[in-house]
Amino acid sequence: MSRIEKAGLQVAAEYVDFIEGQALPGSGVSVDAFWDGLSHLAHAFGPENAALLQKREDLQQQIDAWHSARRGQAHDAVAYKAFLQEIGYLLPEGDDFQIETSNVDPEIALVPGPQLVVPVTNARYALNAANARWGSLYDGFYGTDALGDLPEGKGFDAARGAKVVAAAKAHLDEAVPFEGCAWADAKGFDFQDGQFVAVTANGAFPLAKPQQFRGITDDLTQIIFVKNGLHIRVVINPSHSIGKTDPAGIADVILESAVSAIMDCEDSVACVDAEEKVQAYANWLGLMKGDLEESFEKGGKTVTRRLNDDLAYNTAAGTQRSLKGRALLWVRNVGHLMTNPTVLDRDGNEIYEGLMDALTTVMIAKHDLQRESGNSVKGSVYIVKPKMHGPEEVAFADKIFGYVEEVLGLPANTVKIGIMDEERRTSVNLKECIRAAKSRVAFINTGFLDRTGDEIHTSMEAGPFLRKDAIKGEGWIAAYEALNVDIGLECGLKGKAQIGKGMWAMPDMMAAMIKQKVGHPEAGATCAWVPSPTAATLHALHYHKVDVMGVQDKLLAGGRRASVDEILEIPLAVNPDWSAEDIQREIENNAQGILGYVVRWVDQGVGCSKVPDINDVGLMEDRATCRISSQHIANWLHHDVVNAQDVMKAMHKMAAVVDGQNAGDPLYTPMAPGFDGIAFQAACDLVFKGRIQPSGYTEPVLHGRRLELKAS
């Protein structure tokens, strides 16, 4: 790798070329200021970063020793809690307070709705996610199993189309009802006595709530309504194939869907060196400048994706307004753990990747702050900061971004951060974590997968864990989910910040999602993650049904629904009656998921993809899913639930299964029958060395093995 000296740093030439040739011009930041700032981050903040990581290890060693000394004894919850307090893992909870975050865009502060998370390294996915602010309900119903079945064949099915139209209008009857008629009765629309009305064979009928009408476009083709802060666009086009057959000429119903989206530099990407980091940063730059494009072949034609424009419309009062065409974008930086070879410090050591991400992504976002109709109308930059352990690490992130603001000439607290509540030390100290960033926090969320992976690693020595499906039913999960919302509301996040819930992992199972994911807004979450733009449109239906702000008011009045004591309950298997077949099935299921994900990550650099599970159900997999599966096997190995020979046998068997599932991929390298490839070795490292990985994270193994493959 070619390197260039910059302010005492040895920097990969690709990164220098990108920063100085593309990112800095037009940002208002000088070359010297940027490199001096990065050097200071590396040399002044780097040691503090290292000390925080060492504290993680020190606490883990003490917890391991505590459990090991009590191996075989009944778990004493009172003594355990006292021990965690004594070592500084569980901190005292301070006085009540309210967050002071200001200049937060309405998509985050005021409008509950779906949220997308996509790998920023894939420009097409990034553009699709940004443009998923709007989605066709007709397409969502027609192209998925949302109505109970899937379309057959390639041609248009008129009967299915009629079913879709009926379902969409039935939803409009609930979300935007007329007084005295159904949407299916409408033969046209008009204004009478200053009110928007549906014209039917039996007369004209106004909206039950006239304030839901917001306006109409200049060309009279789109009528705009609102429900619980989300807009609905009814498209009128009598010449369209669907509009021709509709009594009112309705050709589509377009829903405001992914109100916000996270452009991910972390769990869903594979960025192990300068080449891959620059790819991520370049796409973020295109999004912040508004000029990102991606062309690809589809149906024999070249299609070019660009960011959507805003939509202008006229209100009933005759004033012109606009609807934003794109989701409000966050960018997720990496956590505090990893270093990256892109930049070396004065001693030749890799600098912490999170420090590089902080300065680079915020500097790039300055392009957005300096243009009209960009991402943030409030002049803010939104950074999700994952995998932080406790208030000290959140305070460190706050300090990092404060320094970045100084370097870049930004007002204090321009950078808003999202705190991922996905590590146990954060969950049990959540109020103090929020306090540590009270002037810039704009998002908290729960993440079952990483949270469970950390649960297993933290309590690795306590005993064997339950099977994965059984863990989901344990009380600590419900307490964790409830307390996250309750504490967020208690700290004043309502109307100022998002409270989020985790991903629906089955992108092909939309009927099940529609049935189950309504639980997230019902729980008081203002956003929840979905795996695709279509899923965002279908999940938007839930936010029409549920007034999340009203739910939050009720929760605020009710107080906390759970306690830290419940979160500290460890989901151990006490005298399990598992058969040999039960154990084998669990190990094979975990092994298949690990291998299916890791082989694409290491060999192809795919950080997130739809991976068929052992039953050939496509699941969205990222490092969080890999972490829980690898930690689960490591735990069972450590407690002799299964032996190493049987695990390796399962790995061999599942490698052949994964090979078969990927047989149609021309870029795929089979793992069987040699089982000697770098990807297979990486999967084995995650399992057999899982107990000694820092916090059980997968990144050190995956990064090391991909760098090995690229070097070879």
N, C-alpha and C positions, 0 to 999 in steps of 0.2 A: 504494500500500500504506500503510495506516494504521500508525503507529509510536508506541511509548510509551517514554519514557526510563526506564531501569533501571540504576542503579549505573554511569552513564557510558556505557551502551550504548543504541543505538536499536533497539528490538525490535518485530518485527511483532506487531500486536495479537492475531492468531490464536494465536500461540505463547504470549503472555502469558496469554491467557484459558485456554488448555489447562493451562499449568504451574500457575497459581494457582488455577484453578477445579476441576481434575480430578486432576492428578498429585501436587501437594504435600500436599493434605489426607490425613492418615493416614500419611504417610511419616515423620513425626518431624523433618522438615527445615523450617526457617522460610523465609518468602519472602525475607527479606533475605539469609540465608545462601546461598540458591541463586543469586540475582542477583549478589551480591558474588563468589561463587565463579566464576561464568561470566565476569564482568568480569576477574577476575585471570587466568583461563585465556587470555582473548583478548589481554590487554595484556602479560602476563609470559611466557606460553608461546608466543604467536603469533610473536614475532620469532625464537625458536629454531626453530619449525616452518619459517618462511621460509628460515632459514639452511640447514636440512637439505635443503630442495628446491633451493636454489641449489647445494649441493654435488653433488646428482645431476646438474645441468646442467653444472657444471664438469668432473666426471669424464667425462661423455658427450662433451663437446667435446674433451677430451684423447684419448679413445679414437678419436673420429672422425678427428682429425688424424693419429694414429698409422697408422690403416688407409689414409687418403688418401695419405700419403707413400709407402706401399708398394704402391699400386695396380698390379696386373699382375705383382707378384712372388709367388713361392711363399710360403705362410704359414709363418712361423718360430715354432713353438709355444713353444720355449724362450725366445726373445727376447720374445714376447708376454706370457708369464707373468711374466717379470722386470719388464717395463714396468708391468703391473697392480699388482705389489707396490710398485714405486717410487712410483706415484701414490696409493697408499693404497686402491686398489679391492680388492685381494686382501690380506687382513690375516694376520699370523702366527696360528697356532693355539696356544692356551694349553694349560696342563696339564689333565689329566683332572679331571672333577668330576661330581657327581650333583645333579640338580635337588632343590630343597627344598620343592616345592609340597606343601601340606597341606590337609586338609579338602576332599578331592576326592570327589565323589559316585561311587558304585560304577559307574554307567552309563558314566562316563568312565574311571575308573581300572581297573576289573576286568572289565567285560563287553564283549567284542568284538561288534560287530553293525552293521547298516546305519545310515546317517545320511541324513536328508533336509535339503535346503536349499530354503526357500520365501520368496517375497516377503512381508514382514510387512505390506505395504500391502493385501494381499488377505486379509480376515478369514476367508473360507471356506477358502482354501488353508492359512492358518496353523492353523486349528482341525483341519483334516484331517491336517496333519502332526503336530501335537501328539498327536492321537488315534491316529496310526499306530504307536503302541507295540505295538498288537495288530492282526493282520490274518488274514482267513480264507484258509487254503490252498486250500480248495475253490473259493472265488471266484477266487483268483489263477490256479488251473489252468483253471477253466471259461471265464473271460472274456478270456483272452489266448491267444497262440500258444505258450504255455509247453510244451504237449504236442505241438506240431508243426502245429497248425491252429487256425483261429478258429471260433467258433460260427456257425452259419448260422440266419438268421431270428430272430424275437423270442421264440418259445415255448421251453419247456424241452425239451431234447433228452435223453431218458432214456439213450440209448446213450453220449452224451458224458458225462453224469453218472456212469455206471458206470465209464467210463474215468478220470474225475477221482478217484473214490473209490479205485479200484485204485492209482492213482499215489500218492495221499496215504498209503495204508496201506503201500505199498512203501517210502516214505520213512520211515515210522515203524519199519518193520522194521530200517532202518539206524540211525536215531537213537535209538530206545527199544525195543530188541529184547526179546522174551520168550525164555526158555530152553526151546526144544523146540517152539515153534509160531509161526505167523505171525499178524499182526494180522487178516488176512482170515479166519483160522480161528475167531476169538473170537465166541462167542455171548452173552457177558456178562462181567462182572468181579466180583471178590469179594475178601475178605480171608481168608486161611487161614494159621493159625499165625503171625499177625502180619505176613504178607507180602501185597502186592498181587498178584493173579493174574488171568490170562485163563482163562475157563471155555470149554472147547471140547467137541466130541463125544467127544474122546478123553481128557478129564480136564482138570485145572487146571495151569497152567504159570506159574511166577513170572518176574519180570523177570530178564534176564541180569545186570543191575546194579541191585539193589533200591534203592540210594540215589538212583536217578533219579526215583523216585516222591516227590512233595513233598506231596500232599494232595488234598483234595476239598472242594467247596463245600458249604455247609449244606444246600442243596436237592438235593444228590447229582447235579447235572446237569453238573458239570465236574470232570474228573480232571486233575490238574496234574503234569507231569513237567518235568525239566530236562536240557538237553544243552549242554555247554560254556558254562554260565552263562545260556543263553537258555531261557525257559520255553515249554512246549507245553501247550495246553489242549485236551483231547479232550472234545467236547460230547456228552452223552448225552440224547437226546430222541426216544423211540420214536413220539411223536405228530407229529413234524416230517415233512414230505414225504419227505426223504431218510432220516431215521431210521427211518421205517416200513419201508423196504425193506432196511435194514441188519440183518444177523443180531444185531449187538450193540447196535443202536439208536443208532449213532454218527451224529450229524447234521452235525458239522463238526469240523475240526481248526484251531485258532486258534494262530498262532505269535507269539511275541514278536518284533517286527520292527524298527521304527525305534526303537532304544534311545535315540538322541539326535537332535535336530533343530536346525537353525540358522535362526533367524528373521532374515531378511536385510534390512538397511537399505542395502545396497551394490549389488553387480553386478546383482541381479535386479529392482531397483526403479527407478522414474523419479521421483526426489524433487528438484525443482529450486527449490522455494520453500516458504514457510511453510505454505501449504495442504497440500502433499504431505508435508512433514516431520511435521506434526501428525497426519496420517492414520497414518503409520508408528508414531509414538510412542503414539498412542491404542490401537492394536491391541496393542502390546507391554504397555501398561498393563493392558489387559483380560486378557492372558495371565498377568501377574504377580499380579493380584488374583484371578484364577480366574473372572471373571464375563463373559468375552468371549462374545458370541453373534452368530450371523448367520443370518438367515432368507432363504429363496429358494424359488421355485416349481419343483417337480419332479413330473412326471406329473399335473399338475392339482391338486397339493396343496402347501400351505405346509410346508416342512421347516425346522426350526430346529436348527442345530449348536451344541453346547456342549462344554465339556471333559469327558472321561470321568472317572467316579469310579474309585477304587481297587477292587480285587476282593478280598474277604475269603475265606479258606479255612481248613480245619482240617487240621493235620498228622496223621500216623499216631499221634503221641504224644498227640493231643488238644488241642494248643495252637493258638490262632488266630493266623494271620498274614495279611498282605495283599500283593497284587501291585500295583505302581504302574500306574495306568491311562493315564499319559501319558508321552511321551518327555521326557527331560531336555533342557531348552531352553537353547541358546546364543543370543546376539543378535550379529549381525555389524555392527559399526560401519563407517563409511567409512574410507578410508585417510588419509594425511597431505596429499594433494594439494589437494583441492577446498575452495573457500569456498562460502558459501551466503548469499543475500540476506536470510534470516530475521533475522539479527542483524548490526548494524553496530557497529564499535568507535567510540572517541571521535573518531577522525579521519574517520568516515564510510565506512570500508572494511569489506567483508564479512569476518566472522571465519571461521576455518577450521572447516569442518563437522565434522571429527573431534573437535575440542574440545567442540563442542556435543553431539555424539552421546555422548561419554564421560560427561559430567555428567548428561545427561538419561536415558540408558538405565540407568545404575547407580542413580540416584535412584529411578526407577520400580521397579527390582528390589527396593528396600527393602520394598515392599509384600509381596513374596513371602517375604522373610526374617522377616517379622513374623507369618506365619500358619502354621497346621498343615497338613500334607499338601500342601505346595506344590511348587514346582519343585525346590529344593535342600533336601535333608534335612541337609546338612553346613554350611549357612549360607554358601554361596558364590554369587558372581555370575559368569557365564561370558560373556566377550566375545571374539569372533573379530576380530582386527585384521589386515586384509589389506594387500597391496601395500606392505610395508615393504622398504626397500633397505638391508640390512646392519645390523650390531650397533648403530650409533649411533641408528638410527631405532627399533629395538626398545627400546633403553634410554630413549629419549624417551617411547615409549608406556608403559613401566613407570613413569616419572616422572609422567606425566599421571594414571595411575590411582592412584598413591600420593597425589597431591594431591586427587583426587576423593574418596578414602576419608577424608581429613582433613575436607573440607568437609561430607561427609554423616555424619560421626561413626561410621564403620565401622572395625573392626579392620584393621590393616595386612594386606595380601595377601588380603583378602576377595575382591577381583576377580581372577579367573583369566583368562589370555589365551590365545588360540589364535594361533600364528604361522603364517601362510600362506607356505609356501616356494614362491613363484610368481614371484620376480624373481631374476635371475642373481646379483646382488650378495649376496643372501641365501643362495642355494644354495652358493656357493663359500666362504661364511663362516658356515655353518649352526651349527657348534658354538659360535662366539662369539655368534651371535644368541640361541641358547638360554641361554647363560651370562648374557646381559644381562637376562634375565627369569627367572632360575633359581628364584626364590621364588614365581612366579605362573604359569609356563607350564603349561598343561594340555592342549595340543594342538599338533601340527605336521601339516602335510599337503603333498602335492604337487598341482599343478594344471597339467596339460600345456598347456592353451590359453593362459593368461596367461603361463606360463613361456616358451612358444614365441614369443609376441608380444614379450616383452621380449628374447628371444634375437635376434630379427630386428632390433629397434630398436637394441639395444646394438652390434651388428655391421653396422649399415646400410651403412657405407662399405667394408666388407671385400670385398664382391662380391655377385653375385646368389645368392640362396638356392635350395636344391632345391625341387621341387614339394612341396606340403604333405604328401601321402601318403608321400613319400620321407623327409621330415624325421622322421616317426614311427619309421622304421626305423633311424635313426642311433644310433651308440653313446652319444652324450652323453645321450640320453633314458634309456636303460637305466641308465647310471651315476648320473644324477640321481635316478631312482626308488629305486635300491638304496641309495645313500649317505644319502638322507633317513632311511630306516628304520635303517640301521646306526648313524648318528650319534645318532639319537633314543634307541636302545637303549643306546648307549655312555654317554649322558648321564643314564641312569637313568629314562627315561620308562615303562618296563615297570612296571605296577601302580600308576602315579601319573597317567598322562596318555594321551591318544589319539594314535596315529600313523595318519594318514588318507591315503586315495587319492581320486582324482578321480571325476567324474561319468560314468555311463552315459548317453549323450546321445540314445538312440533309445527313447523310452517305449513304442512299439508293437512292439518287437522283443524280447520277453521270452525266447524260445527261445535267441536268440543271447546274451542277457545271462547266462542260466543256464549256457551253455556256456563263456563267456569270463570272466565277472567273478569266478569262483572264484579267479582269479589274484591278486586283491587280498588276501584272507586268507592265501593260500599265500605271499605276499610278506612276511607279518608285519604287515600293516596291521590295526589293531584297529577301524577303521571305514572305510567307503567310501561315496561319495555315490550316491544313486539318485534318479530323476526323479519318483517317485510313491509313494504308500502301497502300492499293489499290487506295485510293483517292490521295495519294502522287504521285503515278505513273501516274495517269491520269492528275493531275495538272502539272506534269513535261512537258507535251505537250505544255503548255502555255509558258514556259521558252525557248522552242525551237523556238516558233513563235516570241517571243518578246525579243529583245536585251535590257535588263533592263539597262545595263550600258550606252547604247546609249540614252535611254529615259532620264536617269539622267543627261547626258550632256546637253540635250535640256532644261530640267527643270532648270538647273543651269544658263543657259544663259537667261532664261525668268524672273527670279526673283520671288518674292512671288505672289501667286495667290489668297490669301485671307488675311484677317486681324483679329486681336484679337477682334475688334468690332463685326465682324460677328459671332465669336464663342460665344460672350456674349449674343447673341439674345436668348431669352428664349422661347421654343416652347409651349406657352400657348394657350389654347382654348378660343378665344374671341367670345362671343355670339354663342356658338355651337348650332347646330340644331339637336342634337342627339335625336333619338326616345328612348322610354323605352326599345325597343328590342335591339337597338344599345348598350345601356349601359349594359344591361344584358349579351349580347354576349361577350362584352369586359371583364366584371368581371368574367364570367365563364371561359373564355379562360385563363386569368391570374391565377385564382384559380386552374384550372386543372394542369397547368404547375408547380405551387408551390407544390401542393400536390403530384404529380407524382414524383417529385424530392426529396422532404423532407422525404417522407415515406421510401424511400430506404436509404437515408443518415442516418436518426436517427435509424431505426430498424436494418439495415444490414451493416452500415458503408460504403456504396457505394457512393463515392464522385463525380463520373461522370458516366453517363450511357445514353443509348439511350432510351429516355422516349417518349412514344406515346403522341402526342398532342391531342387536343379535336377532331381533324379529323382523328386520328389514324396514323398520319404521324410521323415517328420516328425522334426525334430531340435530338442532343447531348446537355445535360443539365449539368450545373455546378452552382457554387454559383453566378456567374455573371448573368446568366439568371434568377435565383431565386431573385436576388437583384432588377432587373428592374421590374419584375412582382409584387413583394411585395410593392415596393415603389410606383408603379403606383396606386394600389388599395388604399394604405395609403393616397396618394394625393387626390384621388377622395372622399374618406371618409372625409378627413379634410375640403374639400370645398363643401360638401353636394351634390355632384353629385349623390351619392348613400348613403343609410343609412346602419347602422351596421346590422340591421335585414336582409336586402336583401343580404348583403355580406355573412352573416352566412348561409343563405339559399343556396346560390351558393356554399359555401364550402361543405355543406352537400351533395348537388346534385353531385358535382364533386368528392367527396370522393368515392361515390358509383361507379362512372365511372372509377376512377383509380383502385378500387378494381377489377372491371371486366377486366380491361386491364392487371392486374397482376394475374389473376385467375390460370394461369398455373405455377406459381412460388411456389414451396413447402415451401420456406422460408418466404413467404409473410404473414403478419398479417393484415387482413382486418380492415379498419377504420370504416365502417358502419356495423350495424346500431347504435352502441353505441356512436361513435364519442368522446370517452373518453380516447383514447390511447395517449401515449406521443408524437408520431409522428404527430397526428392530432393537438394536442395542440401546438406543435412547429410551424406548418404552420399557425395556428391562431395568434400566437405571432408575426410572421413576418408581418402579415397584420395589425392587430389591434394595435400593438405596434411599427409598422414600422417607424412612424414619429419620435420616440425618440431614435431609434437605432443610434449608432455613425456612421455618414456618410451614414446611411442607410445600413450598412453592415449586412449580415446574420450570420456571424460567432458567435457572442455572443449567439444568440438564439440557433443555431444548436449545438454548443459545449455544452452549458448548458443542453439541452434536451438529447443529446446522453449520456453525463455523468450520467444524471439521470436514463436513461434506463439501462446503464451498471451496475449502483449501485443496481438497483432493480432486 
